[in-house]
């Protein structure tokens, strides 16, 4: 299974970006999907996740600014990011977990002040 992210890039503080992750085959209806991020010199952290019942979890620092959603028919999970801050700068990774765990290759998000 491959997870392919898209939608990253550079934006000024206060701006918005949307990330998308598409799986190479039909796994989304069985897996909890998540977005992690890793900033330079920091450990990878869980940003948001959505389970098969669409229950969500958010890192405290992104609550109210980020929204995770899934489309099982399109095998995709999205992360809408608004009111971005320089601290949101990181490589963002798509993650799928059930019995097996899959990671995307990562996509860069840069937020300038």
N, CA, C and O atoms as a GROMACS GRO file, in nm:
protein
  452
    1UNK      N    1   0.085  -0.118   0.000
    1UNK     CA    2   0.000   0.000   0.000
    1UNK      C    3   0.089   0.124   0.000
    1UNK      O    4   0.180   0.134   0.082
    2UNK      N    5   0.065   0.214  -0.089
    2UNK     CA    6   0.137   0.341  -0.091
    2UNK      C    7   0.041   0.452  -0.054
    2UNK      O    8  -0.075   0.455  -0.096
    3UNK      N    9   0.094   0.545   0.026
    3UNK     CA   10   0.019   0.666   0.060
    3UNK      C   11   0.091   0.783  -0.006
    3UNK      O   12   0.210   0.803   0.016
    4UNK      N   13   0.020   0.860  -0.084
    4UNK     CA   14   0.081   0.969  -0.158
    4UNK      C   15   0.017   1.101  -0.114
    4UNK      O   16  -0.103   1.123  -0.130
    5UNK      N   17   0.102   1.188  -0.058
    5UNK     CA   18   0.055   1.318  -0.012
    5UNK      C   19   0.070   1.423  -0.122
    5UNK      O   20   0.155   1.412  -0.210
    6UNK      N   21  -0.014   1.523  -0.114
    6UNK     CA   22  -0.004   1.637  -0.205
    6UNK      C   23  -0.059   1.759  -0.135
    6UNK      O   24  -0.131   1.750  -0.035
    7UNK      N   25  -0.025   1.877  -0.191
    7UNK     CA   26  -0.086   2.000  -0.142
    7UNK      C   27  -0.001   2.086  -0.052
    7UNK      O   28  -0.045   2.194  -0.013
    8UNK      N   29   0.119   2.043  -0.018
    8UNK     CA   30   0.203   2.126   0.068
    8UNK      C   31   0.255   2.248  -0.006
    8UNK      O   32   0.218   2.273  -0.121
    9UNK      N   33   0.339   2.322   0.061
    9UNK     CA   34   0.397   2.439  -0.002
    9UNK      C   35   0.431   2.545   0.101
    9UNK      O   36   0.443   2.516   0.220
   10UNK      N   37   0.445   2.667   0.053
   10UNK     CA   38   0.481   2.780   0.139
   10UNK      C   39   0.367   2.879   0.146
   10UNK      O   40   0.297   2.904   0.048
   11UNK      N   41   0.349   2.935   0.264
   11UNK     CA   42   0.242   3.031   0.285
   11UNK      C   43   0.284   3.126   0.396
   11UNK      O   44   0.366   3.091   0.481
   12UNK      N   45   0.229   3.245   0.395
   12UNK     CA   46   0.256   3.339   0.503
   12UNK      C   47   0.169   3.309   0.623
   12UNK      O   48   0.062   3.249   0.611
   13UNK      N   49   0.216   3.350   0.738
   13UNK     CA   50   0.140   3.330   0.861
   13UNK      C   51   0.000   3.388   0.844
   13UNK      O   52  -0.020   3.496   0.788
   14UNK      N   53  -0.097   3.312   0.894
   14UNK     CA   54  -0.236   3.351   0.880
   14UNK      C   55  -0.304   3.291   0.758
   14UNK      O   56  -0.426   3.297   0.745
   15UNK      N   57  -0.224   3.234   0.671
   15UNK     CA   58  -0.278   3.175   0.549
   15UNK      C   59  -0.330   3.033   0.570
   15UNK      O   60  -0.334   2.982   0.682
   16UNK      N   61  -0.370   2.971   0.459
   16UNK     CA   62  -0.429   2.838   0.463
   16UNK      C   63  -0.364   2.746   0.360
   16UNK      O   64  -0.317   2.790   0.255
   17UNK      N   65  -0.362   2.620   0.393
   17UNK     CA   66  -0.318   2.516   0.300
   17UNK      C   67  -0.405   2.394   0.323
   17UNK      O   68  -0.461   2.374   0.430
   18UNK      N   69  -0.414   2.312   0.220
   18UNK     CA   70  -0.489   2.187   0.233
   18UNK      C   71  -0.400   2.073   0.186
   18UNK      O   72  -0.345   2.077   0.077
   19UNK      N   73  -0.388   1.971   0.270
   19UNK     CA   74  -0.312   1.852   0.235
   19UNK      C   75  -0.407   1.738   0.201
   19UNK      O   76  -0.515   1.725   0.259
   20UNK      N   77  -0.364   1.657   0.106
   20UNK     CA   78  -0.443   1.541   0.067
   20UNK      C   79  -0.354   1.418   0.064
   20UNK      O   80  -0.236   1.426   0.030
   21UNK      N   81  -0.412   1.305   0.098
   21UNK     CA   82  -0.340   1.178   0.096
   21UNK      C   83  -0.430   1.075   0.030
   21UNK      O   84  -0.545   1.056   0.068
   22UNK      N   85  -0.375   1.009  -0.071
   22UNK     CA   86  -0.450   0.907  -0.143
   22UNK      C   87  -0.378   0.774  -0.131
   22UNK      O   88  -0.256   0.766  -0.148
   23UNK      N   89  -0.454   0.668  -0.103
   23UNK     CA   90  -0.395   0.535  -0.092
   23UNK      C   91  -0.399   0.462  -0.225
   23UNK      O   92  -0.487   0.487  -0.308
   24UNK      N   93  -0.304   0.373  -0.244
   24UNK     CA   94  -0.294   0.303  -0.372
   24UNK      C   95  -0.399   0.194  -0.386
   24UNK      O   96  -0.425   0.145  -0.497
   25UNK      N   97  -0.459   0.157  -0.275
   25UNK     CA   98  -0.570   0.062  -0.286
   25UNK      C   99  -0.669   0.087  -0.175
   25UNK      O  100  -0.647   0.170  -0.087
   26UNK      N  101  -0.776   0.014  -0.180
   26UNK     CA  102  -0.891   0.042  -0.095
   26UNK      C  103  -0.867  -0.006   0.048
   26UNK      O  104  -0.892  -0.122   0.080
   27UNK      N  105  -0.817   0.086   0.134
   27UNK     CA  106  -0.796   0.050   0.274
   27UNK      C  107  -0.866   0.145   0.368
   27UNK      O  108  -0.878   0.117   0.488
   28UNK      N  109  -0.913   0.257   0.315
   28UNK     CA  110  -0.956   0.364   0.403
   28UNK      C  111  -1.073   0.327   0.490
   28UNK      O  112  -1.086   0.375   0.603
   29UNK      N  113  -1.161   0.241   0.438
   29UNK     CA  114  -1.279   0.209   0.518
   29UNK      C  115  -1.246   0.118   0.636
   29UNK      O  116  -1.332   0.091   0.720
   30UNK      N  117  -1.120   0.069   0.644
   30UNK     CA  118  -1.081  -0.021   0.752
   30UNK      C  119  -0.980   0.042   0.848
   30UNK      O  120  -0.961  -0.008   0.959
   31UNK      N  121  -0.915   0.150   0.807
   31UNK     CA  122  -0.800   0.203   0.879
   31UNK      C  123  -0.831   0.336   0.945
   31UNK      O  124  -0.906   0.419   0.893
   32UNK      N  125  -0.770   0.355   1.062
   32UNK     CA  126  -0.762   0.489   1.120
   32UNK      C  127  -0.657   0.566   1.042
   32UNK      O  128  -0.545   0.518   1.023
   33UNK      N  129  -0.693   0.685   0.997
   33UNK     CA  130  -0.604   0.768   0.919
   33UNK      C  131  -0.558   0.888   1.002
   33UNK      O  132  -0.633   0.939   1.086
   34UNK      N  133  -0.436   0.929   0.979
   34UNK     CA  134  -0.383   1.037   1.061
   34UNK      C  135  -0.283   1.119   0.982
   34UNK      O  136  -0.231   1.076   0.878
   35UNK      N  137  -0.256   1.237   1.033
   35UNK     CA  138  -0.148   1.322   0.986
   35UNK      C  139  -0.052   1.346   1.102
   35UNK      O  140  -0.092   1.386   1.211
   36UNK      N  141   0.075   1.322   1.076
   36UNK     CA  142   0.181   1.354   1.169
   36UNK      C  143   0.266   1.466   1.108
   36UNK      O  144   0.255   1.496   0.989
   37UNK      N  145   0.350   1.526   1.188
   37UNK     CA  146   0.445   1.624   1.136
   37UNK      C  147   0.574   1.615   1.215
   37UNK      O  148   0.578   1.574   1.331
   38UNK      N  149   0.679   1.655   1.148
   38UNK     CA  150   0.810   1.659   1.211
   38UNK      C  151   0.882   1.786   1.169
   38UNK      O  152   0.913   1.806   1.051
   39UNK      N  153   0.907   1.869   1.266
   39UNK     CA  154   0.981   1.991   1.243
   39UNK      C  155   1.131   1.965   1.260
   39UNK      O  156   1.168   1.869   1.327
   40UNK      N  157   1.216   2.048   1.202
   40UNK     CA  158   1.361   2.026   1.215
   40UNK      C  159   1.403   2.022   1.361
   40UNK      O  160   1.370   2.111   1.440
   41UNK      N  161   1.477   1.917   1.396
   41UNK     CA  162   1.527   1.904   1.532
   41UNK      C  163   1.426   1.859   1.635
   41UNK      O  164   1.457   1.854   1.754
   42UNK      N  165   1.306   1.826   1.590
   42UNK     CA  166   1.202   1.784   1.683
   42UNK      C  167   1.153   1.644   1.650
   42UNK      O  168   1.175   1.595   1.539
   43UNK      N  169   1.087   1.581   1.745
   43UNK     CA  170   1.031   1.450   1.721
   43UNK      C  171   0.902   1.460   1.639
   43UNK      O  172   0.833   1.562   1.638
   44UNK      N  173   0.872   1.352   1.572
   44UNK     CA  174   0.748   1.346   1.497
   44UNK      C  175   0.630   1.345   1.595
   44UNK      O  176   0.633   1.276   1.696
   45UNK      N  177   0.528   1.423   1.563
   45UNK     CA  178   0.411   1.431   1.651
   45UNK      C  179   0.282   1.411   1.574
   45UNK      O  180   0.271   1.443   1.456
   46UNK      N  181   0.185   1.356   1.645
   46UNK     CA  182   0.053   1.336   1.587
   46UNK      C  183  -0.021   1.469   1.582
   46UNK      O  184  -0.036   1.536   1.684
   47UNK      N  185  -0.068   1.506   1.466
   47UNK     CA  186  -0.139   1.632   1.447
   47UNK      C  187  -0.290   1.610   1.455
   47UNK      O  188  -0.360   1.684   1.525
   48UNK      N  189  -0.339   1.511   1.383
   48UNK     CA  190  -0.482   1.483   1.381
   48UNK      C  191  -0.504   1.342   1.332
   48UNK      O  192  -0.424   1.288   1.255
   49UNK      N  193  -0.613   1.282   1.377
   49UNK     CA  194  -0.648   1.149   1.327
   49UNK      C  195  -0.799   1.136   1.319
   49UNK      O  196  -0.873   1.208   1.386
   50UNK      N  197  -0.843   1.043   1.235
   50UNK     CA  198  -0.985   1.017   1.216
   50UNK      C  199  -1.003   0.867   1.203
   50UNK      O  200  -0.936   0.802   1.122
   51UNK      N  201  -1.093   0.812   1.281
   51UNK     CA  202  -1.110   0.667   1.277
   51UNK      C  203  -1.221   0.629   1.179
   51UNK      O  204  -1.276   0.713   1.108
   52UNK      N  205  -1.253   0.501   1.177
   52UNK     CA  206  -1.349   0.451   1.078
   52UNK      C  207  -1.491   0.500   1.106
   52UNK      O  208  -1.578   0.493   1.019
   53UNK      N  209  -1.514   0.549   1.227
   53UNK     CA  210  -1.645   0.606   1.261
   53UNK      C  211  -1.644   0.758   1.252
   53UNK      O  212  -1.738   0.825   1.294
   54UNK      N  213  -1.537   0.812   1.195
   54UNK     CA  214  -1.520   0.956   1.178
   54UNK      C  215  -1.501   1.032   1.309
   54UNK      O  216  -1.519   1.154   1.314
   55UNK      N  217  -1.465   0.960   1.416
   55UNK     CA  218  -1.426   1.028   1.538
   55UNK      C  219  -1.288   1.089   1.517
   55UNK      O  220  -1.200   1.026   1.456
   56UNK      N  221  -1.268   1.209   1.566
   56UNK     CA  222  -1.143   1.280   1.539
   56UNK      C  223  -1.069   1.315   1.667
   56UNK      O  224  -1.125   1.324   1.776
   57UNK      N  225  -0.940   1.334   1.648
   57UNK     CA  226  -0.851   1.381   1.755
   57UNK      C  227  -0.762   1.489   1.694
   57UNK      O  228  -0.721   1.479   1.578
   58UNK      N  229  -0.734   1.592   1.774
   58UNK     CA  230  -0.644   1.698   1.728
   58UNK      C  231  -0.542   1.731   1.836
   58UNK      O  232  -0.572   1.732   1.955
   59UNK      N  233  -0.422   1.758   1.792
   59UNK     CA  234  -0.320   1.815   1.879
   59UNK      C  235  -0.373   1.948   1.933
   59UNK      O  236  -0.435   2.025   1.859
   60UNK      N  237  -0.349   1.975   2.059
   60UNK     CA  238  -0.405   2.096   2.120
   60UNK      C  239  -0.371   2.222   2.042
   60UNK      O  240  -0.455   2.311   2.027
   61UNK      N  241  -0.249   2.230   1.993
   61UNK     CA  242  -0.205   2.353   1.928
   61UNK      C  243  -0.269   2.378   1.792
   61UNK      O  244  -0.255   2.486   1.736
   62UNK      N  245  -0.339   2.278   1.738
   62UNK     CA  246  -0.404   2.298   1.608
   62UNK      C  247  -0.556   2.297   1.617
   62UNK      O  248  -0.624   2.319   1.517
   63UNK      N  249  -0.608   2.272   1.736
   63UNK     CA  250  -0.754   2.269   1.753
   63UNK      C  251  -0.814   2.402   1.711
   63UNK      O  252  -0.765   2.509   1.747
   64UNK      N  253  -0.922   2.394   1.635
   64UNK     CA  254  -0.989   2.514   1.588
   64UNK      C  255  -0.928   2.572   1.462
   64UNK      O  256  -0.987   2.660   1.400
   65UNK      N  257  -0.812   2.522   1.422
   65UNK     CA  258  -0.746   2.573   1.301
   65UNK      C  259  -0.736   2.466   1.193
   65UNK      O  260  -0.744   2.497   1.074
   66UNK      N  261  -0.719   2.340   1.233
   66UNK     CA  262  -0.704   2.231   1.137
   66UNK      C  263  -0.829   2.144   1.139
   66UNK      O  264  -0.894   2.127   1.243
   67UNK      N  265  -0.862   2.089   1.023
   67UNK     CA  266  -0.975   1.997   1.013
   67UNK      C  267  -0.934   1.876   0.931
   67UNK      O  268  -0.887   1.889   0.818
   68UNK      N  269  -0.952   1.758   0.988
   68UNK     CA  270  -0.923   1.634   0.916
   68UNK      C  271  -1.054   1.573   0.867
   68UNK      O  272  -1.155   1.575   0.938
   69UNK      N  273  -1.051   1.519   0.747
   69UNK     CA  274  -1.170   1.455   0.692
   69UNK      C  275  -1.126   1.339   0.604
   69UNK      O  276  -1.012   1.335   0.557
   70UNK      N  277  -1.217   1.247   0.581
   70UNK     CA  278  -1.184   1.132   0.497
   70UNK      C  279  -1.295   1.109   0.396
   70UNK      O  280  -1.412   1.142   0.419
   71UNK      N  281  -1.256   1.051   0.283
   71UNK     CA  282  -1.352   1.012   0.179
   71UNK      C  283  -1.318   0.868   0.141
   71UNK      O  284  -1.228   0.843   0.062
   72UNK      N  285  -1.392   0.776   0.198
   72UNK     CA  286  -1.360   0.635   0.177
   72UNK      C  287  -1.379   0.592   0.030
   72UNK      O  288  -1.312   0.500  -0.016
   73UNK      N  289  -1.467   0.657  -0.040
   73UNK     CA  290  -1.490   0.622  -0.181
   73UNK      C  291  -1.372   0.664  -0.268
   73UNK      O  292  -1.342   0.599  -0.369
   74UNK      N  293  -1.305   0.771  -0.228
   74UNK     CA  294  -1.189   0.819  -0.303
   74UNK      C  295  -1.057   0.773  -0.241
   74UNK      O  296  -0.950   0.810  -0.287
   75UNK      N  297  -1.068   0.691  -0.134
   75UNK     CA  298  -0.947   0.646  -0.063
   75UNK      C  299  -0.856   0.762  -0.025
   75UNK      O  300  -0.735   0.755  -0.041
   76UNK      N  301  -0.916   0.868   0.026
   76UNK     CA  302  -0.837   0.987   0.057
   76UNK      C  303  -0.867   1.040   0.197
   76UNK      O  304  -0.976   1.022   0.251
   77UNK      N  305  -0.768   1.104   0.252
   77UNK     CA  306  -0.783   1.176   0.378
   77UNK      C  307  -0.722   1.314   0.358
   77UNK      O  308  -0.616   1.328   0.298
   78UNK      N  309  -0.790   1.415   0.407
   78UNK     CA  310  -0.747   1.552   0.386
   78UNK      C  311  -0.723   1.623   0.518
   78UNK      O  312  -0.782   1.588   0.621
   79UNK      N  313  -0.637   1.721   0.514
   79UNK     CA  314  -0.611   1.805   0.630
   79UNK      C  315  -0.619   1.949   0.584
   79UNK      O  316  -0.532   1.997   0.511
   80UNK      N  317  -0.723   2.017   0.625
   80UNK     CA  318  -0.737   2.159   0.594
   80UNK      C  319  -0.676   2.238   0.709
   80UNK      O  320  -0.711   2.220   0.825
   81UNK      N  321  -0.583   2.326   0.674
   81UNK     CA  322  -0.509   2.402   0.774
   81UNK      C  323  -0.534   2.551   0.752
   81UNK      O  324  -0.509   2.604   0.643
   82UNK      N  325  -0.582   2.616   0.854
   82UNK     CA  326  -0.611   2.759   0.846
   82UNK      C  327  -0.537   2.832   0.958
   82UNK      O  328  -0.488   2.770   1.053
   83UNK      N  329  -0.529   2.962   0.945
   83UNK     CA  330  -0.461   3.045   1.044
   83UNK      C  331  -0.324   2.988   1.078
   83UNK      O  332  -0.287   2.975   1.194
   84UNK      N  333  -0.251   2.956   0.974
   84UNK     CA  334  -0.122   2.890   0.993
   84UNK      C  335  -0.023   2.981   1.064
   84UNK      O  336  -0.023   3.103   1.047
   85UNK      N  337   0.062   2.917   1.143
   85UNK     CA  338   0.164   2.987   1.220
   85UNK      C  339   0.302   2.934   1.180
   85UNK      O  340   0.313   2.823   1.130
   86UNK      N  341   0.406   3.013   1.203
   86UNK     CA  342   0.541   2.963   1.173
   86UNK      C  343   0.572   2.830   1.244
   86UNK      O  344   0.647   2.748   1.191
   87UNK      N  345   0.516   2.810   1.362
   87UNK     CA  346   0.538   2.685   1.434
   87UNK      C  347   0.476   2.564   1.366
   87UNK      O  348   0.506   2.450   1.402
   88UNK      N  349   0.391   2.588   1.268
   88UNK     CA  350   0.333   2.476   1.191
   88UNK      C  351   0.428   2.427   1.082
   88UNK      O  352   0.400   2.326   1.017
   89UNK      N  353   0.538   2.497   1.063
   89UNK     CA  354   0.636   2.456   0.963
   89UNK      C  355   0.692   2.318   0.998
   89UNK      O  356   0.744   2.297   1.108
   90UNK      N  357   0.682   2.225   0.903
   90UNK     CA  358   0.725   2.088   0.928
   90UNK      C  359   0.706   2.007   0.800
   90UNK      O  360   0.646   2.053   0.703
   91UNK      N  361   0.758   1.886   0.804
   91UNK     CA  362   0.720   1.788   0.703
   91UNK      C  363   0.601   1.711   0.758
   91UNK      O  364   0.606   1.658   0.869
   92UNK      N  365   0.495   1.705   0.680
   92UNK     CA  366   0.372   1.640   0.722
   92UNK      C  367   0.362   1.502   0.657
   92UNK      O  368   0.388   1.485   0.537
   93UNK      N  369   0.325   1.404   0.738
   93UNK     CA  370   0.319   1.266   0.691
   93UNK      C  371   0.178   1.210   0.708
   93UNK      O  372   0.115   1.226   0.812
   94UNK      N  373   0.132   1.144   0.605
   94UNK     CA  374   0.008   1.070   0.611
   94UNK      C  375   0.036   0.934   0.675
   94UNK      O  376   0.142   0.875   0.653
   95UNK      N  377  -0.059   0.886   0.753
   95UNK     CA  378  -0.039   0.762   0.829
   95UNK      C  379  -0.168   0.683   0.830
   95UNK      O  380  -0.276   0.738   0.850
   96UNK      N  381  -0.155   0.552   0.808
   96UNK     CA  382  -0.270   0.462   0.813
   96UNK      C  383  -0.238   0.348   0.909
   96UNK      O  384  -0.129   0.291   0.904
   97UNK      N  385  -0.332   0.316   0.996
   97UNK     CA  386  -0.305   0.212   1.096
   97UNK      C  387  -0.427   0.126   1.120
   97UNK      O  388  -0.540   0.173   1.134
   98UNK      N  389  -0.399  -0.001   1.126
   98UNK     CA  390  -0.498  -0.099   1.176
   98UNK      C  391  -0.412  -0.213   1.228
   98UNK      O  392  -0.351  -0.199   1.334
   99UNK      N  393  -0.406  -0.324   1.160
   99UNK     CA  394  -0.311  -0.428   1.197
   99UNK      C  395  -0.173  -0.389   1.146
   99UNK      O  396  -0.073  -0.403   1.216
  100UNK      N  397  -0.169  -0.340   1.023
  100UNK     CA  398  -0.044  -0.290   0.964
  100UNK      C  399  -0.041  -0.137   0.974
  100UNK      O  400  -0.143  -0.072   0.995
  101UNK      N  401   0.078  -0.083   0.960
  101UNK     CA  402   0.097   0.062   0.962
  101UNK      C  403   0.163   0.104   0.831
  101UNK      O  404   0.258   0.041   0.785
  102UNK      N  405   0.113   0.212   0.774
  102UNK     CA  406   0.170   0.266   0.650
  102UNK      C  407   0.197   0.415   0.668
  102UNK      O  408   0.124   0.486   0.737
  103UNK      N  409   0.304   0.460   0.605
  103UNK     CA  410   0.341   0.601   0.606
  103UNK      C  411   0.353   0.653   0.464
  103UNK      O  412   0.395   0.581   0.374
  104UNK      N  413   0.316   0.779   0.446
  104UNK     CA  414   0.347   0.846   0.322
  104UNK      C  415   0.491   0.893   0.324
  104UNK      O  416   0.563   0.876   0.422
  105UNK      N  417   0.532   0.954   0.212
  105UNK     CA  418   0.672   0.995   0.199
  105UNK      C  419   0.699   1.128   0.265
  105UNK      O  420   0.814   1.166   0.285
  106UNK      N  421   0.593   1.200   0.299
  106UNK     CA  422   0.608   1.331   0.362
  106UNK      C  423   0.598   1.444   0.263
  106UNK      O  424   0.638   1.431   0.147
  107UNK      N  425   0.545   1.555   0.310
  107UNK     CA  426   0.533   1.673   0.226
  107UNK      C  427   0.562   1.796   0.310
  107UNK      O  428   0.519   1.807   0.426
  108UNK      N  429   0.636   1.889   0.250
  108UNK     CA  430   0.683   2.005   0.325
  108UNK      C  431   0.575   2.114   0.333
  108UNK      O  432   0.508   2.146   0.235
  109UNK      N  433   0.561   2.169   0.452
  109UNK     CA  434   0.478   2.288   0.474
  109UNK      C  435   0.568   2.392   0.541
  109UNK      O  436   0.627   2.368   0.646
  110UNK      N  437   0.576   2.509   0.478
  110UNK     CA  438   0.656   2.619   0.532
  110UNK      C  439   0.566   2.739   0.554
  110UNK      O  440   0.498   2.784   0.463
  111UNK      N  441   0.567   2.789   0.676
  111UNK     CA  442   0.487   2.906   0.710
  111UNK      C  443   0.584   3.016   0.752
  111UNK      O  444   0.657   3.003   0.850
  112UNK      N  445   0.583   3.123   0.677
  112UNK     CA  446   0.674   3.234   0.705
  112UNK      C  447   0.602   3.345   0.782
  112UNK      O  448   0.482   3.366   0.768
  113UNK      N  449   0.680   3.412   0.864
  113UNK     CA  450   0.621   3.519   0.947
  113UNK      C  451   0.619   3.652   0.876
  113UNK      O  452   0.573   3.752   0.931
   0.00000   0.00000   0.00000
